[in-house]
Amino acid sequence: MRYLRGIQCILNATHGVVGPKRKFFEAAFGKNIKEYNKLLLMPDDYIIYREKHRNNGAADWNNLLSSLSSGQKEEFLNLICENQVNNVIRSKHPEINVLLSHY
């Protein structure tokens, strides 16, 4: 569900238009598959309003995501991909809880 919602947010931000120019496409969907996958995991507002959040929330979110161990990242992905963010589900890892607070 999270990936589908991420795609919806990208299309919302681009008003449903996917331009043929490479620069526009990369700005909307990322320069490679790694950027694309990370983008889809971001909180909705960070995807839709990327320029507004580039230096505040999104940068913090990205740093927090990068600091997770592989086990913590797997737990985070399970919570996010099951769309359990809106529920009051907490992790035993404070780092994950801080990351979830962005949602």
C-alpha positions as CSV (number, residue, x, y, z in Angstrom):
1,M,0.0,0.0,0.0
2,R,2.8,2.5,0.8
3,Y,4.3,2.2,-2.6
4,L,1.0,2.7,-4.3
5,R,0.3,5.8,-2.1
6,G,3.8,7.1,-3.0
7,I,3.0,6.9,-6.7
8,Q,-0.3,8.7,-6.1
9,C,1.6,11.5,-4.3
10,I,4.1,11.8,-7.1
11,L,1.3,12.1,-9.7
12,N,-0.5,14.5,-7.4
13,A,2.6,16.7,-7.3
14,T,3.0,16.6,-11.1
15,H,-0.8,17.1,-11.6
16,G,-0.9,13.7,-13.3
17,V,1.5,14.8,-16.0
18,V,4.7,12.9,-16.6
19,G,6.7,15.0,-19.0
20,P,9.0,13.4,-21.7
21,K,12.0,15.4,-20.7
22,R,14.6,13.4,-18.7
23,K,15.2,16.3,-16.2
24,F,11.5,16.5,-15.3
25,F,11.1,12.7,-15.0
26,E,14.1,12.4,-12.7
27,A,12.9,15.3,-10.6
28,A,9.5,13.5,-10.2
29,F,10.6,9.9,-9.9
30,G,14.3,9.9,-9.0
31,K,17.5,9.4,-11.0
32,N,17.7,5.7,-10.4
33,I,15.7,2.8,-8.9
34,K,17.3,3.4,-5.4
35,E,16.1,7.0,-5.4
36,Y,12.7,6.0,-6.7
37,N,12.2,3.3,-4.0
38,K,13.3,5.7,-1.2
39,L,11.0,8.4,-2.6
40,L,8.0,6.1,-2.4
41,L,8.6,5.5,1.3
42,M,8.7,9.2,2.2
43,P,5.7,10.8,4.1
44,D,3.1,12.1,1.7
45,D,3.8,15.8,2.3
46,Y,7.5,15.3,1.7
47,I,6.7,13.7,-1.7
48,I,4.1,16.2,-2.8
49,Y,5.8,19.4,-1.5
50,R,9.4,18.3,-2.0
51,E,10.9,21.7,-2.5
52,K,9.2,23.1,0.7
53,H,10.5,20.2,2.8
54,R,13.8,19.6,1.1
55,N,15.9,21.2,3.9
56,N,13.8,20.6,6.9
57,G,11.6,17.5,7.4
58,A,12.8,15.5,4.4
59,A,16.5,15.9,5.2
60,D,15.9,14.7,8.7
61,W,13.8,11.8,7.5
62,N,16.5,10.8,5.0
63,N,19.2,11.0,7.7
64,L,17.1,8.9,10.1
65,L,16.3,6.3,7.5
66,S,20.0,6.0,6.6
67,S,21.0,5.6,10.2
68,L,18.9,2.5,10.8
69,S,20.5,-0.9,11.0
70,S,19.3,-3.5,8.4
71,G,17.1,-5.1,11.0
72,Q,15.6,-1.8,12.0
73,K,15.1,-0.8,8.4
74,E,13.2,-4.1,7.8
75,E,10.9,-3.5,10.7
76,F,10.3,0.1,9.6
77,L,9.5,-1.1,6.0
78,N,7.1,-3.7,7.4
79,L,5.2,-1.0,9.4
80,I,5.2,1.5,6.5
81,C,4.3,-1.0,3.8
82,E,1.4,-2.3,5.8
83,N,0.2,1.2,6.1
84,Q,0.1,1.0,9.9
85,V,1.5,4.5,10.4
86,N,-1.9,6.0,11.1
87,N,-2.5,3.4,13.9
88,V,-0.7,4.0,17.1
89,I,1.9,1.3,16.6
90,R,5.2,1.8,18.1
91,S,8.5,0.0,17.8
92,K,10.8,-1.1,20.5
93,H,13.5,0.9,18.7
94,P,13.4,4.7,19.5
95,E,15.0,5.5,16.1
96,I,12.1,3.9,14.3
97,N,9.6,5.8,16.4
98,V,11.3,9.1,15.6
99,L,11.1,8.2,11.9
100,L,7.5,7.2,12.2
101,S,6.7,10.6,13.8
102,H,7.3,12.2,10.4
103,Y,4.1,10.5,9.2
